[in-house]
Amino acid sequence: MNFSQTIKPFVTNEVNLATQYFAKGEHTLAFHHLERAHVLAQQSPSQHLRTHVHMFWWALRTFSPKEAFGQVIRMLGSMTQVITGYFPPGNTGGSDISPFKELPIPEDLLKVINRAKADTL
């Protein structure tokens, strides 16, 4: 299995949590889980793009034009990851932060990422 396949269930879990919170009207908490999904997904081009698509839909559904525009830019940028291999570790993926800024990775997510990497060796 490759990293994308190994990390996908963990990304899916965060996306599902986001969907559940969004349905309850807890939009900020929903976006928080999309950010966590983004941190997990960064090293997988397909999962990385997937999280930005979900963030884009979140922005449209919450009438956040700035976030929607930022996500379009990030979706395009995430496709360049395939060519460059660069991603800023820990970046949460929202338009409120530079797409080039590195951030600390929460310990629980770091454990998942490291385990997914180890399982693909």
Secondary structure by P-SEA (a helix, b strand, c coil): ccccccaaaaaaaaaaaaaaaaaacaaaaaaaaaaaaaaaccccaaaaaaaaaaaaaaaaaaccaaaaaaaaaaaaaaaaccccccccccccccccccccccccccaaaaaaaaaaaaaac
